[in-house]
């Protein structure tokens, strides 16, 4: 095919050593949407093939320089896709039949030809060529599409492999975090329990020891009584040492403190509570500052605070609802003084908590907290205070309950202070 003024047209080459026949063919095809080339010698025809792509080549058989079969053989070498027709008045048809079988020509037209028959043959040939081109274009498009799809599959497979590796690594990380949090939760529970119970045990033990010392001063004691009192006093001393040992064990250490991003801890805690949130049809809404919210603390403990508060909020909404988590700049007043801080609030859309219950929310053994996470909230308070922070709770009708805790912003001074604190311990 050739392009004429940007339009694609079928190229037809007619070769005959009689110029009058070339002129005749030109006139016969002038109303057809073809671009017709004519040549009076085979050499001229081959030269035209070097510069133009033809759909159809028609050649006379009897020519001086070379016969039509030889010429069309050369046409095949130059443009194998072109249809080739030979025109002849020669009678030995077996020669042309052999040429057809050999693929050198596709059809024979006899001289003198009928005009209508000639046009019909040309039109059919062009139609076949266009159909072949169409099929070839479709095949090429299909091949390109297949290659593109194959490349996409390879790319997606590679991306999926990377995603699987990422998920595998994340699952391993979450599993380690889960075990770490479970262990930390148990240790924190033990610490809080020991700290809470210690005073209840040490006070009576001290009283017992005092009374025993009084008994030892009496003159009417036998040697056996005195020995028995000494044994009881030794056991009371042992109880006191044991309780104080547990208390020392429960003391929070700052050796694991480091700069901590509050948002990363929230993300870890969210993953840990995702199943609970989804199961209860709870939507988690977040609001974060532009500045990176850094504190100096233990990332596992901070994550544990988030985790406990999110679990408590989810359990307060068994019929579903929304949890809003906000991190913003705040001002903290603690034992250090007034400090720039990060204020973290977690608000549920559950029912209002009565004011008389709010006063006891962080008391582990209060009757109202038996089924409402008293130990969990006690742990949160213990951990917040270990980070020099404060925590409180408020509840209002139609707005739900908000737990709000403040932690000092990260500064190198706080890192130095905590480091010295850990060294002293």
VENFEN-V747061 format. One record per pair of residues at least 24 apart in sequence whose C-alpha atoms are under 7 Angstrom apart, sorted by the first residue. I is the first residue (numbers start at 1). GAP is how many residues later the second one is. Records with the same first field share a line. If there is no record, write none. Layout:
I = GAP ; GAP
This chain:
1 = 52 ; 53 ; 54
2 = 50 ; 51
9 = 24 ; 25 ; 26
10 = 24 ; 25 ; 44 ; 45
11 = 24 ; 25 ; 42 ; 43 ; 44 ; 45
12 = 24 ; 25 ; 42 ; 43 ; 44 ; 45
13 = 24 ; 25 ; 41 ; 43 ; 44 ; 45
14 = 24 ; 25 ; 43 ; 44 ; 45
15 = 24 ; 25 ; 26 ; 27 ; 30 ; 43 ; 44 ; 45
16 = 24 ; 25 ; 43 ; 44
17 = 24 ; 46
42 = 24 ; 29
46 = 29
54 = 28
55 = 27 ; 28 ; 71 ; 74
56 = 26 ; 27 ; 28 ; 70
57 = 25 ; 26 ; 27 ; 28
58 = 26 ; 27 ; 28
59 = 26 ; 27 ; 28
60 = 26 ; 27 ; 28
61 = 25 ; 26 ; 27
72 = 32
73 = 31
83 = 42
87 = 24
181 = 119 ; 123
188 = 191
189 = 190
191 = 59
192 = 187
194 = 52 ; 53 ; 56
195 = 52 ; 55
198 = 45 ; 49
202 = 38
205 = 31 ; 35
209 = 24 ; 27
252 = 134
253 = 169
254 = 164 ; 168
255 = 167
256 = 42
257 = 39 ; 40 ; 41
258 = 38 ; 39 ; 40
259 = 35 ; 36 ; 37 ; 38 ; 151
260 = 34 ; 35 ; 36 ; 37 ; 39
261 = 32 ; 33 ; 34
262 = 31 ; 32
265 = 34 ; 37 ; 38
266 = 37 ; 40
268 = 35
269 = 34 ; 37 ; 38
273 = 38
277 = 37
280 = 38 ; 39 ; 40
281 = 39 ; 40
282 = 38 ; 39 ; 40
283 = 38 ; 39 ; 40
284 = 38 ; 39 ; 40
285 = 38 ; 39 ; 40
286 = 38 ; 39 ; 40
287 = 38 ; 39 ; 40
288 = 38 ; 39 ; 40
289 = 38 ; 39
293 = 49
294 = 115 ; 116
295 = 112 ; 113 ; 114 ; 115
296 = 114 ; 119
297 = 90
301 = 82
305 = 75
308 = 68
312 = 61
313 = 35
316 = 34
317 = 33
321 = 28
322 = 26 ; 27
323 = 24 ; 25 ; 26
324 = 24
332 = 74 ; 76
334 = 54 ; 55
339 = 69
340 = 68 ; 69
341 = 65 ; 66 ; 67 ; 68
342 = 64 ; 65 ; 66 ; 67
343 = 61 ; 62 ; 63 ; 64
344 = 60 ; 61 ; 62
345 = 57 ; 58 ; 59 ; 60
346 = 56 ; 57 ; 58
347 = 53 ; 54 ; 55 ; 56
348 = 52 ; 53 ; 54
349 = 50 ; 51 ; 52
350 = 50 ; 51
351 = 49
352 = 43 ; 44 ; 45 ; 48 ; 49
353 = 42
